[in-house]
Amino acid sequence: MPRKMGGNRGATLALLFACGFLLISTAKSADLGSESDDFEDGYVEDVQEEPIASEGDEKLAYESPVIDHKKFHFADHFDDVEASRKKWVLSQAKKDDIAEEISKYDGIWNWESPQRIVWANDLGLVLKSKAKHAAISAPLRQPFEFKQDKPLVVQYEVTLQEGQECGGSYLKLLSAGKDTEQLKAFNDKTPYTIMFGPDKCGNDVKMHFIFRHVNPINGTITEKHCNKPKNRLEEPFKDKLPHLYQLVVRPDNSFEIRVDHKIINEGSLLTDFKPPVNPPAEIDDPNDRKPDAWDEREKIPDPTAQKPEDWDEDAPPQLPDTDAVMPNGWLENEPDMIFDPTATKPEDWDSEIDGEWEAPLVDNPVCEKAAGCGKWKAPLIPNPNYKGKWRAPMIENPNYQGKWAPRKIANPDFFEDLKPFQMTPISAVGLELWSMSSDILFDNLIITDDVEVARDFAANSFDIKRRYIDRESKTLWHRLMRRMNYKPGWWALYFLYLLIPASCYVFYLYRRAKEDSAAKKAAAEAKKTDEPQPDDEPEAEEEESDLSGERAAGDSSKESTPLSASPKKKSQKSDLDDNEEETKAAENQEEPAQTEETNTKTRKRQARKE
């Protein structure tokens, strides 16, 4: 058995080496073949390949974007911590509509690198705490006036480093005025002109764009909420990667919202907000009332219809089945429920207060094996004569006057603002948040009036960062496939390379399991009887040689001893000297199969000679 197994292992290893050598040769020939095909007829195929980082790929390095203050109303890349800290003012206000212990804006802000550091010199403003109110703001270099013929462009990055289950990462563009002069008092009641950014709580995912519109007649302010985008934005809240948010509001009242340079929502300030900017010209008269004689019924019961004489309204919907008979074994004299014989009256039972005590009812155990107990009743079947309550058929109402509606009157509060773009000027930007997730990172926040300036700023910050992250996140498998140039022939070759060794190994395990099973079966058959077993079976000797190292070393007396040998024969073996054992071993090599009687006679003759 060991020799056979060793031979199988050697054959398997040899087969594996042969398969590997064959695959290497095939790969070289396939590579040469592909190169020869590319250069066939003097034509070289132009193949667009992704750059390989280890072979001269562009070196993506980050440098803080240069800020030309003439092009920005506000800009901060947060890399210069000292200069950035001077811009931002931490709120010291309190919320006035909640409990005192949670009313403070005590959320912690810090300037630091992201958890997944790409470049050490790329810093951001991080909200460190969770489940706390946090507010921080910074004044604009110069207020943004909506009266000029230039768009408003707001752009910033957000990295939800711990994901987000409930909370916002939006910003507020604070309105110019006395209420925003002291930024230390910045809170949820501070007037703002625009609120923009992502927000999520549970399955409710939003991309806020809210602007506060001033009524030109009475000066009241109403929040206008942008319609939701068609596509849900869930990835930015899960992947923990930087994402770029951009809002563009143009003087023609159009707006555009982008996430990572892709438009997710666009429209008009006049038509895509709720409530609409302009109220309706007419409204319902609140003093108008519906007349008592107004008939709104489209159909009425036919007044000329009469109930048929054979119509029986009292007929039951179901009747007992007259053809049914009581099943055999039905116990009519046995109730289906009986008083529980094991129940006992509680000790604290007061008959005067609680009434006469009765044991609770339980199922009658006699009925378990019977067809049923109690009084038998025939099952009910549908009544063929049942028609129910008679009703007259419906006809068109000749007096129908339509659905009543109050008359329209001119809206006393009507106005028409055709330029809602001309909003309240912006003097500061603020972050007033509450979140159940910590470590929200804000970066590269700018406010400008030029879309190209914002695009160039993103190209030197966000775009480089994302290209670097995307390239480094490529898996080893992707890189290997890229080196293979995504050729189908290489895929098939790689599949065969994995399939052939795996098949060989499975075949080897199958052969080994089959041989082990046969050996165990033979051993089990030998143990079924206590009768002496013959010594001249080669397979039995091989099995015993596996069980004892001494027998394999050449102890012929032990090898020839059967499993059921008596102690007397074992003592005869122990009296033989070394010369007798050597002679016996030589004889066993020439005649491997001898009976116990022959071995005994040989030992006796050798003893007489000595």
Secondary structure, DSSP 8 states (H G I E B T S, - for coil): -HHHHHHHHHHHHHHHHHHHHHHHHHHHHHHHHHHHHHTGGG----------TTTT------------GGG-SEEE-S-SHHHHHHH-EE---B-SSS-GGG-B----EEEE--SS-S-TT--EEEE--SSSEEEEEEEEEEEE-TTSSS-EEEEEEEEETT--SEEE--EEEEESSGGGT-GGG--TTS-EEEEEEEEEETTEEEEEEEEEEE-TTT--EEEEEE---SS---GGGTS--EEEEEEEE-TTSEEEEEETTEEEEEEETTTSEES-SS--SEEE-TT----TT----SEEE-TT----TT--TT--SEEE-TT----TTEETTS-SEEE-TT----TT--HHHH-S----EEE-GGGSSSSEESS----EEE-TT---S----EEE-TT--------EEE-TT----S-TT----EEEEEEEEEBSS--EEEEEEEEES-HHHHHHHHHTTHHHHHHHHHHHT--HHHHHHHHTTT-HHHHHHHHHHHHHHHHHHHHHHHHHHHHHHHHHHHHHHHTT--S---S--HHHHHHHHHH-HHHHTT-HHHHHS-TT--HHHHHHHHT--HHHHHHHHHHHHH-----HHHHHHHHHHHHHH-
